[in-house]
Amino acid sequence: MATLTIEIPDDLMERLDPLRDIPSGTLRERLPDLLRRCLQPDQLSAEVYRYILNFLTSQPTPDEIAAFRPTPEMQARLRYLLNRSSDGSLTPEEAQELDEYERIEHLIILLKAGNLPFLATGAAS
């Protein structure tokens, strides 16, 4: 493992101070992960968020909301992550990505559940 010595501004060091109170070595152990997160691209591409935002800003009808699905590419990526998770070979970065997909799915479920009264009313008309 390589060693890196850096100088950081005092204000940044103040933000790191709470990590010093955690058992010894924690700051040293967490810094590589923090650096990795800063250097890697977002876990989910901007395309995923753009797709969802474009859909939501299109003023979808209740039926369109009920029919909303991820793109085939998103579904393939999710299947890949779920397979890796089930066989225990998921990397920490992939686990974060899977967690983000799960949060998005929860949001979509809440959106669809909020539309249930409208769908029931529309079906009765």
Secondary structure as GFF3:
##gff-version 3
##sequence-region A 1 125
A	DSSP	alpha_helix	10	20	.	.	.	ID=ss1
A	DSSP	alpha_helix	26	39	.	.	.	ID=ss2
A	DSSP	alpha_helix	46	57	.	.	.	ID=ss3
A	DSSP	alpha_helix	62	67	.	.	.	ID=ss4
A	DSSP	alpha_helix	72	86	.	.	.	ID=ss5
A	DSSP	alpha_helix	92	114	.	.	.	ID=ss6
A	DSSP	alpha_helix	116	124	.	.	.	ID=ss7
###
